[in-house]
């Protein structure tokens, strides 16, 4: 076996608003563990372009739950997916 890197990247959408901006999360190609280094992102109007929403407080993982029609995003940032089971869910807006 040559390592645990996935053969392709993985992304999934969570929500879309009236301007057709989508919020989603993605695992980059070559990540050794699928549960690490996930970042939330947002598309521009009508799905044009992608902007990484990053993480906060030095965490490695971010995710999104929703986007409103003003383009405000509700999401979260944790050290790893394991932390989602151990810490209370605290939404963040960006």
Biopython code that builds the backbone (N, CA, C, O; Angstrom):
import numpy as np
from Bio.PDB.StructureBuilder import StructureBuilder

atoms = [
    (1, "UNK", "N", (0.837, -1.163, 0.000)),
    (1, "UNK", "CA", (0.000, 0.000, 0.000)),
    (1, "UNK", "C", (0.890, 1.236, 0.000)),
    (1, "UNK", "O", (1.865, 1.286, 0.750)),
    (2, "UNK", "N", (0.580, 2.229, -0.820)),
    (2, "UNK", "CA", (1.429, 3.401, -0.994)),
    (2, "UNK", "C", (1.010, 4.568, -0.118)),
    (2, "UNK", "O", (1.459, 5.686, -0.373)),
    (3, "UNK", "N", (0.194, 4.383, 0.879)),
    (3, "UNK", "CA", (-0.252, 5.489, 1.734)),
    (3, "UNK", "C", (-1.760, 5.546, 1.800)),
    (3, "UNK", "O", (-2.459, 4.763, 1.158)),
    (4, "UNK", "N", (-2.245, 6.479, 2.581)),
    (4, "UNK", "CA", (-3.673, 6.576, 2.795)),
    (4, "UNK", "C", (-4.323, 7.724, 2.046)),
    (4, "UNK", "O", (-5.496, 8.021, 2.273)),
    (5, "UNK", "N", (-3.588, 8.375, 1.160)),
    (5, "UNK", "CA", (-4.137, 9.531, 0.440)),
    (5, "UNK", "C", (-5.271, 9.097, -0.482)),
    (5, "UNK", "O", (-5.144, 8.096, -1.188)),
    (6, "UNK", "N", (-6.370, 9.834, -0.484)),
    (6, "UNK", "CA", (-7.457, 9.494, -1.397)),
    (6, "UNK", "C", (-7.040, 9.761, -2.829)),
    (6, "UNK", "O", (-6.158, 10.578, -3.089)),
    (7, "UNK", "N", (-7.683, 9.063, -3.758)),
    (7, "UNK", "CA", (-7.331, 9.230, -5.164)),
    (7, "UNK", "C", (-7.923, 10.508, -5.749)),
    (7, "UNK", "O", (-7.502, 10.933, -6.825)),
    (8, "UNK", "N", (-8.872, 11.123, -5.083)),
    (8, "UNK", "CA", (-9.451, 12.376, -5.557)),
    (8, "UNK", "C", (-9.933, 13.188, -4.373)),
    (8, "UNK", "O", (-10.068, 12.672, -3.263)),
    (9, "UNK", "N", (-10.189, 14.454, -4.616)),
    (9, "UNK", "CA", (-10.692, 15.299, -3.544)),
    (9, "UNK", "C", (-12.171, 14.995, -3.298)),
    (9, "UNK", "O", (-12.822, 14.320, -4.096)),
    (10, "UNK", "N", (-12.679, 15.499, -2.193)),
    (10, "UNK", "CA", (-14.066, 15.264, -1.825)),
    (10, "UNK", "C", (-14.688, 16.589, -1.418)),
    (10, "UNK", "O", (-14.083, 17.338, -0.651)),
    (11, "UNK", "N", (-15.861, 16.891, -1.904)),
    (11, "UNK", "CA", (-16.591, 18.102, -1.545)),
    (11, "UNK", "C", (-18.067, 17.776, -1.391)),
    (11, "UNK", "O", (-18.583, 16.863, -2.035)),
    (12, "UNK", "N", (-18.737, 18.525, -0.538)),
    (12, "UNK", "CA", (-20.193, 18.394, -0.441)),
    (12, "UNK", "C", (-20.799, 19.745, -0.121)),
    (12, "UNK", "O", (-20.248, 20.508, 0.673)),
    (13, "UNK", "N", (-21.927, 20.042, -0.733)),
    (13, "UNK", "CA", (-22.631, 21.303, -0.523)),
    (13, "UNK", "C", (-23.584, 21.180, 0.657)),
    (13, "UNK", "O", (-24.138, 20.111, 0.915)),
    (14, "UNK", "N", (-23.766, 22.287, 1.368)),
    (14, "UNK", "CA", (-24.678, 22.306, 2.509)),
    (14, "UNK", "C", (-25.909, 23.160, 2.269)),
    (14, "UNK", "O", (-27.008, 22.785, 2.678)),
    (15, "UNK", "N", (-25.743, 24.315, 1.606)),
    (15, "UNK", "CA", (-26.884, 25.216, 1.446)),
    (15, "UNK", "C", (-26.650, 26.137, 0.258)),
    (15, "UNK", "O", (-25.523, 26.283, -0.215)),
    (16, "UNK", "N", (-27.731, 26.760, -0.223)),
    (16, "UNK", "CA", (-27.661, 27.716, -1.329)),
    (16, "UNK", "C", (-28.678, 28.818, -1.038)),
    (16, "UNK", "O", (-29.745, 28.547, -0.487)),
    (17, "UNK", "N", (-28.355, 30.058, -1.403)),
    (17, "UNK", "CA", (-29.280, 31.160, -1.152)),
    (17, "UNK", "C", (-29.935, 31.629, -2.452)),
    (17, "UNK", "O", (-29.725, 31.036, -3.510)),
    (18, "UNK", "N", (-30.735, 32.705, -2.364)),
    (18, "UNK", "CA", (-31.473, 33.198, -3.530)),
    (18, "UNK", "C", (-30.554, 33.714, -4.638)),
    (18, "UNK", "O", (-30.921, 33.678, -5.812)),
    (19, "UNK", "N", (-29.351, 34.198, -4.270)),
    (19, "UNK", "CA", (-28.385, 34.680, -5.270)),
    (19, "UNK", "C", (-27.586, 33.526, -5.869)),
    (19, "UNK", "O", (-26.675, 33.738, -6.669)),
    (20, "UNK", "N", (-27.935, 32.317, -5.479)),
    (20, "UNK", "CA", (-27.273, 31.089, -5.930)),
    (20, "UNK", "C", (-25.823, 31.027, -5.465)),
    (20, "UNK", "O", (-24.968, 30.477, -6.161)),
    (21, "UNK", "N", (-25.543, 31.590, -4.288)),
    (21, "UNK", "CA", (-24.261, 31.368, -3.627)),
    (21, "UNK", "C", (-24.402, 30.062, -2.863)),
    (21, "UNK", "O", (-25.395, 29.854, -2.166)),
    (22, "UNK", "N", (-23.432, 29.196, -2.985)),
    (22, "UNK", "CA", (-23.460, 27.928, -2.268)),
    (22, "UNK", "C", (-22.385, 27.926, -1.193)),
    (22, "UNK", "O", (-21.328, 28.535, -1.360)),
    (23, "UNK", "N", (-22.657, 27.242, -0.095)),
    (23, "UNK", "CA", (-21.650, 26.998, 0.928)),
    (23, "UNK", "C", (-21.442, 25.497, 1.006)),
    (23, "UNK", "O", (-22.387, 24.712, 0.914)),
    (24, "UNK", "N", (-20.189, 25.118, 1.177)),
    (24, "UNK", "CA", (-19.831, 23.706, 1.119)),
    (24, "UNK", "C", (-18.556, 23.471, 1.910)),
    (24, "UNK", "O", (-17.967, 24.405, 2.453)),
    (25, "UNK", "N", (-18.140, 22.218, 1.969)),
    (25, "UNK", "CA", (-16.867, 21.847, 2.589)),
    (25, "UNK", "C", (-16.124, 20.922, 1.640)),
    (25, "UNK", "O", (-16.733, 20.215, 0.837)),
    (26, "UNK", "N", (-14.798, 20.935, 1.742)),
    (26, "UNK", "CA", (-13.986, 20.170, 0.812)),
    (26, "UNK", "C", (-12.758, 19.582, 1.501)),
    (26, "UNK", "O", (-12.152, 20.215, 2.365)),
    (27, "UNK", "N", (-12.407, 18.373, 1.107)),
    (27, "UNK", "CA", (-11.150, 17.737, 1.509)),
    (27, "UNK", "C", (-10.224, 17.824, 0.303)),
    (27, "UNK", "O", (-10.555, 17.295, -0.758)),
    (28, "UNK", "N", (-9.073, 18.477, 0.435)),
    (28, "UNK", "CA", (-8.185, 18.629, -0.720)),
    (28, "UNK", "C", (-7.556, 17.315, -1.164)),
    (28, "UNK", "O", (-7.343, 16.405, -0.364)),
    (29, "UNK", "N", (-7.265, 17.239, -2.453)),
    (29, "UNK", "CA", (-6.595, 16.074, -3.031)),
    (29, "UNK", "C", (-5.281, 15.826, -2.295)),
    (29, "UNK", "O", (-4.532, 16.761, -2.010)),
    (30, "UNK", "N", (-5.012, 14.569, -1.994)),
    (30, "UNK", "CA", (-3.753, 14.195, -1.359)),
    (30, "UNK", "C", (-3.765, 14.245, 0.154)),
    (30, "UNK", "O", (-2.749, 13.947, 0.784)),
    (31, "UNK", "N", (-4.890, 14.614, 0.760)),
    (31, "UNK", "CA", (-4.979, 14.628, 2.212)),
    (31, "UNK", "C", (-4.876, 13.203, 2.716)),
    (31, "UNK", "O", (-5.539, 12.306, 2.193)),
    (32, "UNK", "N", (-4.044, 12.986, 3.735)),
    (32, "UNK", "CA", (-3.799, 11.618, 4.187)),
    (32, "UNK", "C", (-4.960, 11.048, 4.987)),
    (32, "UNK", "O", (-5.191, 9.839, 4.943)),
    (33, "UNK", "N", (-5.685, 11.864, 5.703)),
    (33, "UNK", "CA", (-6.839, 11.386, 6.458)),
    (33, "UNK", "C", (-8.057, 12.188, 6.021)),
    (33, "UNK", "O", (-8.034, 13.418, 6.060)),
    (34, "UNK", "N", (-9.111, 11.513, 5.608)),
    (34, "UNK", "CA", (-10.289, 12.218, 5.110)),
    (34, "UNK", "C", (-10.927, 13.102, 6.168)),
    (34, "UNK", "O", (-11.618, 14.064, 5.833)),
    (35, "UNK", "N", (-10.706, 12.794, 7.434)),
    (35, "UNK", "CA", (-11.359, 13.587, 8.476)),
    (35, "UNK", "C", (-10.524, 14.779, 8.909)),
    (35, "UNK", "O", (-10.924, 15.478, 9.839)),
    (36, "UNK", "N", (-9.403, 15.044, 8.294)),
    (36, "UNK", "CA", (-8.565, 16.182, 8.652)),
    (36, "UNK", "C", (-8.501, 17.175, 7.499)),
    (36, "UNK", "O", (-8.746, 16.820, 6.346)),
    (37, "UNK", "N", (-8.166, 18.428, 7.822)),
    (37, "UNK", "CA", (-7.932, 19.477, 6.833)),
    (37, "UNK", "C", (-9.149, 19.815, 5.984)),
    (37, "UNK", "O", (-8.990, 20.323, 4.874)),
    (38, "UNK", "N", (-10.331, 19.555, 6.456)),
    (38, "UNK", "CA", (-11.533, 19.951, 5.739)),
    (38, "UNK", "C", (-11.723, 21.450, 5.932)),
    (38, "UNK", "O", (-11.604, 21.952, 7.050)),
    (39, "UNK", "N", (-12.014, 22.159, 4.861)),
    (39, "UNK", "CA", (-12.277, 23.591, 4.939)),
    (39, "UNK", "C", (-13.615, 23.913, 4.300)),
    (39, "UNK", "O", (-13.994, 23.341, 3.277)),
    (40, "UNK", "N", (-14.319, 24.842, 4.928)),
    (40, "UNK", "CA", (-15.558, 25.358, 4.365)),
    (40, "UNK", "C", (-15.225, 26.366, 3.274)),
    (40, "UNK", "O", (-14.188, 27.026, 3.328)),
    (41, "UNK", "N", (-16.107, 26.486, 2.280)),
    (41, "UNK", "CA", (-15.927, 27.504, 1.252)),
    (41, "UNK", "C", (-17.272, 28.038, 0.802)),
    (41, "UNK", "O", (-18.313, 27.431, 1.053)),
    (42, "UNK", "N", (-17.239, 29.177, 0.138)),
    (42, "UNK", "CA", (-18.423, 29.822, -0.397)),
    (42, "UNK", "C", (-18.169, 30.145, -1.861)),
    (42, "UNK", "O", (-17.053, 30.498, -2.244)),
    (43, "UNK", "N", (-19.203, 30.024, -2.669)),
    (43, "UNK", "CA", (-19.085, 30.420, -4.079)),
    (43, "UNK", "C", (-19.619, 31.835, -4.232)),
    (43, "UNK", "O", (-20.328, 32.344, -3.364)),
    (44, "UNK", "N", (-19.270, 32.456, -5.338)),
    (44, "UNK", "CA", (-19.826, 33.767, -5.663)),
    (44, "UNK", "C", (-21.234, 33.621, -6.193)),
    (44, "UNK", "O", (-21.778, 32.518, -6.237)),
    (45, "UNK", "N", (-21.820, 34.725, -6.592)),
    (45, "UNK", "CA", (-23.158, 34.728, -7.155)),
    (45, "UNK", "C", (-23.231, 33.786, -8.357)),
    (45, "UNK", "O", (-22.316, 33.752, -9.179)),
    (46, "UNK", "N", (-24.289, 33.043, -8.453)),
    (46, "UNK", "CA", (-24.512, 32.059, -9.517)),
    (46, "UNK", "C", (-23.419, 31.004, -9.563)),
    (46, "UNK", "O", (-23.162, 30.425, -10.619)),
    (47, "UNK", "N", (-22.767, 30.745, -8.417)),
    (47, "UNK", "CA", (-21.763, 29.688, -8.321)),
    (47, "UNK", "C", (-20.405, 30.042, -8.876)),
    (47, "UNK", "O", (-19.535, 29.175, -8.961)),
    (48, "UNK", "N", (-20.190, 31.308, -9.261)),
    (48, "UNK", "CA", (-18.908, 31.712, -9.859)),
    (48, "UNK", "C", (-17.844, 31.895, -8.779)),
    (48, "UNK", "O", (-18.071, 32.584, -7.784)),
    (49, "UNK", "N", (-16.689, 31.276, -8.982)),
    (49, "UNK", "CA", (-15.562, 31.431, -8.060)),
    (49, "UNK", "C", (-15.771, 30.724, -6.733)),
    (49, "UNK", "O", (-16.891, 30.372, -6.363)),
    (50, "UNK", "N", (-14.671, 30.525, -6.029)),
    (50, "UNK", "CA", (-14.698, 29.854, -4.730)),
    (50, "UNK", "C", (-13.792, 30.621, -3.783)),
    (50, "UNK", "O", (-12.678, 30.999, -4.146)),
    (51, "UNK", "N", (-14.282, 30.854, -2.544)),
    (51, "UNK", "CA", (-13.454, 31.493, -1.526)),
    (51, "UNK", "C", (-13.410, 30.595, -0.303)),
    (51, "UNK", "O", (-14.448, 30.260, 0.268)),
    (52, "UNK", "N", (-12.196, 30.204, 0.100)),
    (52, "UNK", "CA", (-11.983, 29.396, 1.290)),
    (52, "UNK", "C", (-12.342, 30.238, 2.507)),
    (52, "UNK", "O", (-11.845, 31.355, 2.654)),
    (53, "UNK", "N", (-13.201, 29.716, 3.385)),
    (53, "UNK", "CA", (-13.581, 30.439, 4.591)),
    (53, "UNK", "C", (-12.583, 30.217, 5.727)),
    (53, "UNK", "O", (-12.679, 30.855, 6.775)),
    (54, "UNK", "N", (-11.629, 29.314, 5.519)),
    (54, "UNK", "CA", (-10.574, 29.106, 6.501)),
    (54, "UNK", "C", (-11.068, 28.530, 7.811)),
    (54, "UNK", "O", (-12.148, 27.942, 7.882)),
    (55, "UNK", "N", (-10.260, 28.707, 8.855)),
    (55, "UNK", "CA", (-10.592, 28.236, 10.190)),
    (55, "UNK", "C", (-10.314, 29.361, 11.170)),
    (55, "UNK", "O", (-9.801, 30.411, 10.783)),
    (56, "UNK", "N", (-10.644, 29.152, 12.422)),
    (56, "UNK", "CA", (-10.341, 30.140, 13.459)),
    (56, "UNK", "C", (-9.560, 29.486, 14.582)),
    (56, "UNK", "O", (-9.592, 28.267, 14.748)),
    (57, "UNK", "N", (-8.870, 30.291, 15.339)),
    (57, "UNK", "CA", (-8.155, 29.848, 16.541)),
    (57, "UNK", "C", (-7.143, 28.737, 16.279)),
    (57, "UNK", "O", (-6.915, 27.901, 17.154)),
    (58, "UNK", "N", (-6.529, 28.708, 15.093)),
    (58, "UNK", "CA", (-5.506, 27.705, 14.799)),
    (58, "UNK", "C", (-6.041, 26.312, 14.539)),
    (58, "UNK", "O", (-5.273, 25.350, 14.545)),
    (59, "UNK", "N", (-7.337, 26.178, 14.310)),
    (59, "UNK", "CA", (-7.938, 24.869, 14.057)),
    (59, "UNK", "C", (-7.621, 24.390, 12.646)),
    (59, "UNK", "O", (-7.188, 25.166, 11.795)),
    (60, "UNK", "N", (-7.842, 23.109, 12.413)),
    (60, "UNK", "CA", (-7.567, 22.492, 11.114)),
    (60, "UNK", "C", (-8.818, 22.253, 10.284)),
    (60, "UNK", "O", (-8.722, 22.089, 9.068)),
    (61, "UNK", "N", (-9.987, 22.230, 10.912)),
    (61, "UNK", "CA", (-11.226, 21.831, 10.249)),
    (61, "UNK", "C", (-12.262, 22.944, 10.371)),
    (61, "UNK", "O", (-12.434, 23.525, 11.442)),
    (62, "UNK", "N", (-12.948, 23.237, 9.275)),
    (62, "UNK", "CA", (-14.091, 24.140, 9.328)),
    (62, "UNK", "C", (-15.224, 23.544, 8.511)),
    (62, "UNK", "O", (-14.996, 22.767, 7.583)),
    (63, "UNK", "N", (-16.427, 23.911, 8.858)),
    (63, "UNK", "CA", (-17.600, 23.431, 8.141)),
    (63, "UNK", "C", (-18.669, 24.502, 8.142)),
    (63, "UNK", "O", (-18.546, 25.510, 8.838)),
    (64, "UNK", "N", (-19.705, 24.290, 7.374)),
    (64, "UNK", "CA", (-20.796, 25.248, 7.249)),
    (64, "UNK", "C", (-22.130, 24.542, 7.433)),
    (64, "UNK", "O", (-22.262, 23.342, 7.192)),
    (65, "UNK", "N", (-23.114, 25.321, 7.866)),
    (65, "UNK", "CA", (-24.459, 24.789, 8.032)),
    (65, "UNK", "C", (-25.462, 25.475, 7.119)),
    (65, "UNK", "O", (-26.366, 24.833, 6.585)),
    (66, "UNK", "N", (-25.301, 26.786, 6.940)),
    (66, "UNK", "CA", (-26.314, 27.526, 6.192)),
    (66, "UNK", "C", (-25.755, 28.850, 5.689)),
    (66, "UNK", "O", (-24.731, 29.333, 6.172)),
    (67, "UNK", "N", (-26.450, 29.431, 4.704)),
    (67, "UNK", "CA", (-26.172, 30.779, 4.204)),
    (67, "UNK", "C", (-27.517, 31.482, 4.047)),
    (67, "UNK", "O", (-28.481, 30.887, 3.566)),
    (68, "UNK", "N", (-27.580, 32.760, 4.456)),
    (68, "UNK", "CA", (-28.829, 33.493, 4.272)),
    (68, "UNK", "C", (-28.766, 34.307, 2.980)),
    (68, "UNK", "O", (-27.746, 34.302, 2.291)),
    (69, "UNK", "N", (-29.842, 34.999, 2.654)),
    (69, "UNK", "CA", (-29.895, 35.743, 1.393)),
    (69, "UNK", "C", (-29.013, 36.983, 1.389)),
    (69, "UNK", "O", (-28.818, 37.588, 0.335)),
    (70, "UNK", "N", (-28.473, 37.380, 2.547)),
    (70, "UNK", "CA", (-27.515, 38.487, 2.633)),
    (70, "UNK", "C", (-26.074, 37.999, 2.477)),
    (70, "UNK", "O", (-25.144, 38.805, 2.477)),
    (71, "UNK", "N", (-25.885, 36.691, 2.346)),
    (71, "UNK", "CA", (-24.549, 36.126, 2.186)),
    (71, "UNK", "C", (-23.842, 35.827, 3.491)),
    (71, "UNK", "O", (-22.656, 35.498, 3.476)),
    (72, "UNK", "N", (-24.538, 35.932, 4.640)),
    (72, "UNK", "CA", (-23.945, 35.570, 5.921)),
    (72, "UNK", "C", (-23.974, 34.055, 6.068)),
    (72, "UNK", "O", (-24.970, 33.400, 5.759)),
    (73, "UNK", "N", (-22.853, 33.512, 6.549)),
    (73, "UNK", "CA", (-22.690, 32.066, 6.649)),
    (73, "UNK", "C", (-22.644, 31.655, 8.111)),
    (73, "UNK", "O", (-21.974, 32.290, 8.926)),
    (74, "UNK", "N", (-23.366, 30.581, 8.437)),
    (74, "UNK", "CA", (-23.250, 29.981, 9.762)),
    (74, "UNK", "C", (-22.373, 28.750, 9.621)),
    (74, "UNK", "O", (-22.616, 27.900, 8.764)),
    (75, "UNK", "N", (-21.347, 28.657, 10.468)),
    (75, "UNK", "CA", (-20.450, 27.518, 10.392)),
    (75, "UNK", "C", (-19.694, 27.307, 11.684)),
    (75, "UNK", "O", (-20.036, 27.881, 12.718)),
    (76, "UNK", "N", (-18.660, 26.479, 11.622)),
    (76, "UNK", "CA", (-17.896, 26.134, 12.805)),
    (76, "UNK", "C", (-16.456, 25.846, 12.440)),
    (76, "UNK", "O", (-16.126, 25.638, 11.272)),
    (77, "UNK", "N", (-15.599, 25.836, 13.451)),
    (77, "UNK", "CA", (-14.191, 25.516, 13.282)),
    (77, "UNK", "C", (-13.737, 24.719, 14.504)),
    (77, "UNK", "O", (-13.967, 25.137, 15.638)),
    (78, "UNK", "N", (-13.095, 23.577, 14.278)),
    (78, "UNK", "CA", (-12.611, 22.716, 15.360)),
    (78, "UNK", "C", (-11.221, 22.197, 15.020)),
    (78, "UNK", "O", (-10.793, 22.272, 13.868)),
    (79, "UNK", "N", (-10.511, 21.669, 16.023)),
    (79, "UNK", "CA", (-9.176, 21.106, 15.777)),
    (79, "UNK", "C", (-9.242, 19.933, 14.818)),
    (79, "UNK", "O", (-8.426, 19.838, 13.901)),
    (80, "UNK", "N", (-10.205, 19.033, 15.015)),
    (80, "UNK", "CA", (-10.378, 17.875, 14.148)),
    (80, "UNK", "C", (-11.822, 17.404, 14.257)),
    (80, "UNK", "O", (-12.562, 17.865, 15.127)),
    (81, "UNK", "N", (-12.224, 16.499, 13.390)),
    (81, "UNK", "CA", (-13.579, 15.990, 13.472)),
    (81, "UNK", "C", (-13.830, 15.256, 14.772)),
    (81, "UNK", "O", (-14.972, 15.185, 15.226)),
    (82, "UNK", "N", (-12.791, 14.707, 15.383)),
    (82, "UNK", "CA", (-12.948, 14.047, 16.682)),
    (82, "UNK", "C", (-13.486, 15.031, 17.709)),
    (82, "UNK", "O", (-14.244, 14.649, 18.600)),
    (83, "UNK", "N", (-13.095, 16.305, 17.589)),
    (83, "UNK", "CA", (-13.560, 17.325, 18.529)),
    (83, "UNK", "C", (-15.053, 17.579, 18.434)),
    (83, "UNK", "O", (-15.653, 18.049, 19.400)),
    (84, "UNK", "N", (-15.669, 17.284, 17.308)),
    (84, "UNK", "CA", (-17.106, 17.518, 17.171)),
    (84, "UNK", "C", (-17.894, 16.675, 18.161)),
    (84, "UNK", "O", (-19.002, 17.046, 18.550)),
    (85, "UNK", "N", (-17.328, 15.538, 18.575)),
    (85, "UNK", "CA", (-17.994, 14.672, 19.543)),
    (85, "UNK", "C", (-17.707, 15.103, 20.979)),
    (85, "UNK", "O", (-18.416, 14.696, 21.899)),
    (86, "UNK", "N", (-16.674, 15.924, 21.177)),
    (86, "UNK", "CA", (-16.210, 16.248, 22.523)),
    (86, "UNK", "C", (-16.529, 17.657, 22.978)),
    (86, "UNK", "O", (-16.544, 17.910, 24.183)),
    (87, "UNK", "N", (-16.786, 18.592, 22.063)),
    (87, "UNK", "CA", (-17.028, 19.978, 22.456)),
    (87, "UNK", "C", (-18.432, 20.392, 22.070)),
    (87, "UNK", "O", (-18.992, 19.860, 21.112)),
    (88, "UNK", "N", (-19.013, 21.340, 22.805)),
    (88, "UNK", "CA", (-20.345, 21.809, 22.417)),
    (88, "UNK", "C", (-20.294, 22.531, 21.082)),
    (88, "UNK", "O", (-19.301, 23.180, 20.752)),
    (89, "UNK", "N", (-21.359, 22.414, 20.326)),
    (89, "UNK", "CA", (-21.447, 23.068, 19.022)),
    (89, "UNK", "C", (-21.642, 24.578, 19.231)),
    (89, "UNK", "O", (-22.597, 24.995, 19.887)),
    (90, "UNK", "N", (-20.752, 25.379, 18.683)),
    (90, "UNK", "CA", (-20.843, 26.832, 18.788)),
    (90, "UNK", "C", (-20.793, 27.407, 17.379)),
    (90, "UNK", "O", (-19.726, 27.439, 16.766)),
    (91, "UNK", "N", (-21.936, 27.863, 16.854)),
    (91, "UNK", "CA", (-21.935, 28.403, 15.485)),
    (91, "UNK", "C", (-21.204, 29.734, 15.390)),
    (91, "UNK", "O", (-21.158, 30.489, 16.362)),
    (92, "UNK", "N", (-20.637, 30.023, 14.236)),
    (92, "UNK", "CA", (-19.967, 31.284, 13.959)),
    (92, "UNK", "C", (-20.556, 31.850, 12.684)),
    (92, "UNK", "O", (-20.908, 31.106, 11.769)),
    (93, "UNK", "N", (-20.662, 33.153, 12.627)),
    (93, "UNK", "CA", (-21.106, 33.824, 11.403)),
    (93, "UNK", "C", (-19.940, 34.514, 10.763)),
    (93, "UNK", "O", (-19.101, 35.083, 11.461)),
    (94, "UNK", "N", (-19.862, 34.481, 9.439)),
    (94, "UNK", "CA", (-18.809, 35.220, 8.741)),
    (94, "UNK", "C", (-19.406, 36.003, 7.604)),
    (94, "UNK", "O", (-18.685, 36.696, 6.887)),
]
sb = StructureBuilder()
sb.init_structure("model")
sb.init_model(0)
sb.init_chain("A")
sb.init_seg("    ")
for serial, (resi, resn, name, xyz) in enumerate(atoms, 1):
    if name == "N":
        sb.init_residue(resn, " ", resi, " ")
    sb.init_atom(name, np.array(xyz, "f"), 0.0, 1.0, " ", f" {name:<3s}", serial, name[0])
structure = sb.get_structure()
